């Protein structure tokens, strides 16, 4: 798959598979094309060339709404919440059943105690938990998460990663972009390095070594 902005190629010939019950962590330097790849996977940005398959079926022409209906969700960089709505209103947008919302509150008492508070008044960690918590009640087939722990304290990062591993255990396929490579490698099954819009290396977490990690963040290409 290839993608471009304004005729300028950003992602070139990427071939990547994310299976159910697997976390694929995508690493790379700033500008390597990670967020662009996430947007294409979720249908927010159309592929310029190539194909996108969901559960083995053609989805290349599907936009974000149709792809979401097929179970592909994007957790964008930053916080996927509506700051001007309350916690309860944010949850109601994704969980129309009261029992589902109460299950979220039972899991996250800090949200329950402040359900009438505007989401924009929450801490960054609380906002991210609010964005991800509904997924535990209605797990997607595929979750594309673009730096879900960005700007969060280590304790909250651990909690966010715990939610992601729960989704994996339930069969969700996860494509995860993270800034803190050392933290996220602990939950990865497969690691892919993106350099200059191309997959420079992809393999099991056990095969990752420090040199490849340097390649990911310095933008070097494996074998060069």
Residue pairs with C-beta under 8 A, 6 or more apart in sequence:
1 11
1 13
1 14
1 15
1 40
1 47
1 49
1 50
1 51
1 52
2 9
2 11
2 12
2 13
2 14
2 47
2 48
2 49
2 50
3 9
3 10
3 11
3 33
3 36
3 37
3 39
3 40
3 45
3 46
3 47
3 48
4 10
4 11
4 48
5 36
9 48
9 197
10 33
10 36
10 197
11 33
11 36
11 37
11 40
11 197
11 198
12 196
12 197
12 198
13 50
13 198
14 37
14 50
14 194
14 197
14 198
14 199
15 199
16 24
16 37
16 175
16 192
16 199
16 202
18 24
18 142
18 173
18 174
18 175
19 173
20 141
20 171
20 172
20 173
21 168
21 169
21 171
21 172
21 173
22 168
22 173
22 174
22 189
22 190
23 164
23 165
23 168
23 174
23 176
23 187
23 188
23 189
23 190
24 173
24 174
24 175
24 176
24 188
24 189
24 190
24 191
24 192
25 176
25 177
25 178
25 184
25 185
25 187
25 188
25 190
25 191
25 192
25 205
26 34
26 37
26 38
26 175
26 176
26 177
26 192
26 194
27 34
27 177
27 178
27 181
27 191
27 192
27 193
27 194
27 213
27 216
27 217
28 34
28 193
28 194
28 195
28 216
28 217
28 219
29 195
29 216
29 217
29 218
29 219
31 219
32 194
32 195
32 196
32 197
32 219
33 194
33 196
33 197
34 146
34 177
34 194
35 77
35 146
35 177
36 45
36 197
37 194
38 74
38 76
38 144
38 146
38 175
38 177
39 45
39 74
40 46
40 47
40 52
41 52
41 72
41 74
41 142
41 144
41 175
42 64
42 67
42 68
42 72
42 73
42 74
42 144
43 52
43 59
43 62
43 63
43 64
43 65
43 66
43 67
43 68
43 72
44 63
44 64
44 74
47 60
50 60
51 58
51 60
52 58
52 59
52 60
52 62
53 59
54 62
54 67
54 70
54 71
54 72
54 141
54 142
55 70
55 71
55 141
59 66
59 67
59 70
59 72
62 70
64 74
70 141
71 140
71 141
71 142
72 140
72 141
72 142
72 144
73 135
73 140
73 142
73 143
73 144
74 80
74 144
74 145
74 146
75 131
75 132
75 143
75 144
75 145
75 146
75 148
76 146
77 146
77 147
77 150
77 177
78 150
79 124
79 127
79 128
79 131
80 131
81 90
81 119
81 127
81 130
81 131
82 89
82 90
82 93
82 119
83 118
83 119
83 120
84 118
84 119
84 120
85 93
85 118
85 119
86 115
86 116
86 117
86 118
86 119
87 111
87 114
87 115
87 116
87 117
87 119
87 122
87 130
88 101
88 115
88 116
90 119
90 130
91 101
91 104
91 130
91 133
91 134
92 101
94 134
94 138
95 101
95 104
95 134
95 137
95 138
100 134
100 137
100 138
103 137
104 111
104 133
104 134
104 136
104 137
105 111
105 112
105 115
106 112
107 133
107 136
108 129
108 133
110 126
111 126
111 129
111 130
111 133
114 122
119 127
119 130
122 130
124 151
124 152
124 156
125 152
125 153
125 155
125 156
125 159
128 148
128 149
128 152
128 156
128 160
129 156
129 159
129 160
129 163
132 148
132 160
132 163
132 164
133 163
135 143
135 163
135 167
135 172
136 163
136 166
136 167
139 167
139 170
139 171
139 172
140 167
140 172
141 172
141 173
142 172
142 173
142 174
142 175
143 164
143 167
143 172
143 173
143 174
143 175
144 174
144 175
145 164
145 174
145 175
145 176
145 177
146 177
147 177
147 178
147 179
148 160
148 164
148 176
148 178
149 156
149 157
149 160
149 161
149 178
149 179
149 180
149 183
149 184
150 179
152 160
154 183
157 180
157 183
161 183
161 184
161 186
161 187
164 174
164 176
164 187
165 187
167 174
168 174
168 187
168 189
176 184
176 188
178 184
181 213
181 216
181 217
185 191
185 205
185 208
188 205
189 204
189 205
190 202
190 203
190 204
190 205
191 202
191 203
191 204
191 205
191 208
192 199
192 201
192 202
193 199
193 200
193 201
193 202
193 212
193 215
193 216
193 222
194 200
194 216
195 215
195 216
195 219
195 220
195 221
195 222
196 219
196 221
198 221
200 215
200 216
200 220
200 221
200 222
201 212
201 215
201 222
212 222
214 220
215 221
215 222
